[in-house]
Amino acid sequence: MSLDALAQQWIDAKEAEAQAVAHRRAIEDELIALLGEPKDEGTFNYEADQMKVTVTQRMTRRVDADLLQEIAIDAGLFDHLKDLFRWKPEINMRAWRDSDPAITGALAAAITTTPSKPSFKIEAIK
């Protein structure tokens, strides 16, 4: 097979893939409209007669590093930053959840939490 023919097949496959992804995302948008957008982080299961739908909602968290450090210094919590954040900074959710709410509550103003796109797993019920 020639380079042109293979390249054209690749272009055709990429277009088919893009159309399939767009179609799947449109279906996911309809599922969210039907089921309601998850308000909390976690996994939620829904069952119909023949299908089970699992929706996983994650949250995206951005940290304002300058504000975080300022708050931590003012609150006397600067030493906790190395355990609670990766320095980019990036939040360490396991340590954050396990920490004293008095500490995390004071630092929370430096964190913006927004939902990411839910993911789906759909399977036939046996």
Summary of the structure (lengths in Angstrom):
residues: 126
radius of gyration: 21.9
end to end distance: 44.4
largest distance: 68.9
contacts: 284
relative contact order: 0.17
helix: 52%
strand: 26%
